Amino acid sequence: MLGPILLIGLWQLLSMTGAFNERTVPPPSRVVRAAYQLIADGSLQEHISTSLLRVGYGLAFGIALGLGLALIAGLSRVGENFVDANMEVLNAIPNFALVPLLIVWFGISEVPKILLITIAVAVSIYINTFSAIRSVDSGLVEAARSFGAGRAEMIYRVILPGRYPGFWWGCGWGSPHPGWR
């Protein structure tokens, strides 16, 4: 804790001596007063709840979209041909580069904000889940075939459970079980 405390103290000192312009870099004391005012009048809580709602919608839509597209691309060659190249292009584009485009298309409203979060989540979920589906152990697939599993049973019993590590990794939660590496 000593490092951050010294950094904030240095920031306050430089602000008091005039090394920092108060209009561009306000001192920590002013930041704390402003935070207290926002909490006191209830606007901070309102803004935080609005942001959490945006993130929640973007996360839900992104997980559904990314998982759906990964299943379409991972389970059929036709789906891979249509989906994978587009998702790889989205993966190569920095998310903030999409901001002006989304504002032009949808204006300044909630839609571009939620869409930006949705795209970022969907791409991450897609890339990791698609990779996990395609890298399911071939020995498990062959074992299921030798026991007479059809395509639907193969998908339900082998491929879908095999995608979980990649899905959890795409969610940013790492592997779901501490023993999995």
Secondary structure, DSSP 4 states (H G I P E B T S, - for coil): -HHHHHHHHHHHHHHHHTSS-TTTS--HHHHHHHHHHHHHTTHHHHHHHHHHHHHHHHHHHHHHHHHHHHHHHHH-HHHHHHHHHHHHHHHHS-GGGGHHHHHHHH-SSHHHHHHHHHHHHHHHHHHHHHHHHHTS-HHHHHHHHHTT--HHHHIIIIIHHHTHHHHHHHHTS--SSTT--
